Every structure is written in C-alpha cells, then in structure tokens.
Amino acid sequence: MASTVFRRVIAACCVLTLTLAIVQAAEATAVQAQDYSALLAAPDRTDADRQTDKRRDALKLLTFTGPKTGWLVLDMGAGAGYSTELMSRAVGPTGKVWGQDDKRSEKFETRLKTPAMANVAGQIRPYNDPAAGLPPLDLVTFFFAYHDTTYMDVDRSKMNKALFDALKPGGILVVADHAARPEDGANVGKTYHRIAEATLRSEVEAAGFKFVANADFLRNPEDPRTTIVFHSPIKVDEFVLKFQKPM
C-alpha cells in the first residue's frame, strides 16, 4: 500500500515538474518575442526610422500598444509605413499586418520590398470601409492620422464602426494624435493638424468601444495647442488612448 502511494506521489511530482517546465518555456518564448528594445535595435532599421523613434518614444508606444507574436494587425493611415513596419516586427512571421491608406504611397511600396515587411500587405481602402476582406483582427493602430479624417471626405462614425466590426471580441484599438484645445474639438484638423482628446474619445466610444487606458509619455502641458504641429517651436502635446471591443 505504501509503495503504491509513493509511486503516485512520484508520478504527481513528475507531472507538476513537466507542467512547470512547459509554462516556463512558454513564458521565456513570449518574453523573447516581445522584446521591443531588441526589435528597435535591429541593425537593418534605417536611420530615418530611428529618428522617428525618438520623436514618438517608440519603446513606450510599443509597450503601451502591446502587439504580440502571431497577431493580426491593421495599421490605419500607414503613410510611408513606419508604424506598419514596427507592427510587422512585433507580430513576427506568424502574424500579419495590413497597412491601410486611401491611396498608394511610393515610400510605402518601397518599404514593402524589404525583408522586415515580409508579412505585410498594403490595404488600399477608403477610411469609411478600411478593413474589407480582412480576417478578424487582434489590433488596430491609428497613429497621428485620425485628425486628417476630420477634413477629408470621411464619415468618422462609419469608419469607427467599421474598425469595431473588424476586431475580434476583446480586440484592441490604439489611437495616438496631436492634441488640440478642448474647445477646438475636431475643427482644427486642417489648420493645426490636431484634434481634441475628448472629441476623439467620444467618437470612438460611440462606435461601441470601451475605453481602457491613456498614456502620458508624449504629453507636453507647455504646448498652447494653437500652432501647426510641423512648425511648433516646442514639443507638441500628444495623447495616446487604448480602447477595447467588449468580449
């Protein structure tokens, strides 16, 4: 009887040890895959992108956004593809990233030919319907381009609902933009290239998103928010917001 109990204890210990080893291996892999510092330090990144890293505080932006290995990501307003490439590197070869814009960009197409963009596709779609044909997404990023839609022929309520529908339940939307004064709302997108944080948040939440968190690493309370961002003599005040599609 004692020997039977002993064997059972040994067997249970073996199972526990194996389980712990599997969990630790998985955690080690996850940490390695999400080493954003190493991602930013990759030797094949361009000097121009490294300069943009400084302006956007890229490590903190990536950490706040939290892209994970294997995720499916839509990068809205991709432009020349800086943030699209960051998402591509973060999700790795098992993930997929689509860089959305409403017109083709020669700079994006050039970047698309590099090895770092092997898991990226261009998504030339109108902002009102940006995710047509895509599988359910884990993450949507919208970095410093939401304000542009305020002076374009874009129905933002339709756009935000399309982003909501494109995400999996529990999926994440992260928006970063240049801050306007609260009283300016969405009326200075073309003049100052800014939008009021409260205005953007209310528009996104109206589509069904739940507000999750904000970040202050790009804030500058000294910015009067009454200048064009490209000509500001001081650091521009910028906000970063995270939303989630309810489960």
N, C-alpha and C positions, 0 to 999 in steps of 0.2 A: 504493500500500500504506500509506504513512504517513498519507495523508488518511483512509483507512478506519479506521485505528487511532485517529486523532484524533477522528473522528466518534463512535466507540464510547465513547471516554473522556468526551466531552462528554455523550453520552446517559446514561452511567452516573452522571455528576455531577448531571444534571438529576433522575434518578430518586431519588438519595440526598437531594438538596435537598427534593424534594417529600415524601419519606417523613418527613424530619425535621420539616418544616412540619406535616404531619398529626399526628405524635406530639406536637409542642409544643402544637398547638391542642387536642388531646385532654386533655393534662395541664393546660392552662390551664382548660379547662372543668371538669375533675374538681376542681381546687383551688377554683374558684369555687363549685362545687356543695357542697363540703364545708367551707365557711367557717362553722364553728359559731359563731364570735364574731358574725358578721353575723346569723346565724339568731337568736341570743339577743337581739340588739339590735333586732330587728324592732319597728317602732313600734306594731303592733297587738297586741302581747302585753300581758297585764294586769299590774297592779302586784302582785297576789297571786302570780302565777307568777314574777315577778322576785324576790320574797322567797323563794320556794321554791328558785330558782336558787342563792341564797346558801347555803341550808342544805344543798343537795345538791352544791354545787360543780359546777354544771351543765356548764360548759365542759369540765372534766376528765372528767366522766362521759360526755359525748357523745364526746369524743376517744377514751376507752378503749373505749367500745362500738363506735364506728366505723360507724354507719349510712351507707349510700351511696345516691346517686341511683338510682331505679328499683327499689330493694329491696322485697321483700315481708316485712312485719314483723308479728308477733303480740306485743302488749303485755299480759302477764298481770297480773291483778289491777289493772285500769286505774283503778278508783275514779272520781275526778272527771275523769280524763283528762289530767292534767298531762304525764306522760311520753308518753302517746299522741300528744299534740299535738307534742311535741318530735320524735318519730319521724316524724310526718307532714311536718313542715317539712324534716327532713333528707332524706327519700327523694324529696320533690318530687312534682309532678303525674304523673310516670311511674311512681311507686311506689304501694304500697298498704299501709295499716295497719289491723289489726283490734284493737280494744280489748276484751279479754276480761274478763268478770266473771260471777259466777253469778246475779246479779240486776241489774235495771235501776237506774241511778242518775240521778236528776233532774239533778244537776250535770253528769254526762257528756252527757246528752241535750241540755242547754242549750248546752254547749260544741260539740257536734256540729253545731250550726246555724251556726257561724262559718265564714268563708272558709278559715281555716287548716286546717280539718278536712274539706275537700272530698274528700280521698282516703282518708277513714277510715270504717270501718263498725263498729258495735257487734257483739260476738261474745258473746251471752248463752249461755254453755255451762257445764256443771259442770266443776270443776277436774280431775276424773278423765278427762274427754274434752273438752279445751278447743279443739281445732283441727278438729273435724269439719266437712267441707265446704270446707276451705281448700286452695288450691294449695300445692305445696311451697314452704316458706319459706326466706328467707335469714337471718333473725334472729328470735330470741325474746328479749324483755326481761322481767325479773321483778324489779321494783324495790320493795323494802320491803313485800312482801306474802307471801313464801314462808312466813314464820313463822306467818302466820294459818292456813295449811292444817294446822298441827300440832294445832289444837284444833277444826277443822271435820271434818265427815264426808267426809274425803278420803283416798283411798288414794294416798299420795305416790309409791309405786313405779309405780303405774299412770299417774299424772299425768306423771311424768318420762319414762316410756317413750313416752307419747303425744306429748310435746314432741320427743323424739328422732326419732320416726317422722314428725313434721310437717315437719322440716327437710330441706332438700336435703343431699346429701353435701357436707361442708365447711361447712355452715351453723353459725351461732354462737348460743350461749345466754349471756346475761349476767345474773347474779343479784347484787343488792345487798340487804343486810339489816342489821338491828341485831344486834350481837354479844352472845352470852351467854357465860358461862364454859364452858370445855370440859366440865366435869363436869355441866353442866346440859343438855347435848345438845339434844333437841327437847322438853324438858319444861316450859319457861317461856314458851312462845308466848303463852299467855293471860294469865299473871300479869305478865310483864315486856315482852311483845311483842318477844321476842328469840329467836335460835336460835344454837347454837354453829357457828362456821365449819366445823370439821372434820366435824360431823354433816351439815350441808347438802352439803358437797362429796362426802362418801362416798355420800350418797343419789343425787346427780346422776350420779356416776361409775358407780354400779351399773346405771344405765339404758343404759350404753354410751358416754357422753360422755367425751371426752378433756379433761383439764384443760389450759388454755393459759396463763393468767396471772392474777395478782391485782394489786390496786392499793391503795395505802395513803393516798390523799388524803382519805379520810373516817375514818381511824383516830384514836383518842384513847386512848393507853395509860393515861391517868389515870382513865378511867372504870372503876369497880369492877364494872360489868355486873350489878349487883344491885338496880337500880331500874327502875321503869316508864319507858319511854323518853319518854313525854309529860310526866313530872314530874322528869326528871333535872335537877339543879342545874348540871351541866356538860355539855359537848358529848358526845353519845352516841358510843361506839365503833361504827363501822360498817365492814363489809367489802364489797368488790366483786370478783366472780370471773367469769372468762371460760372458757367451755367450747366445744368444737367436736365436731360429728358427724364421725367419720372419713370421708375420701374413699372 
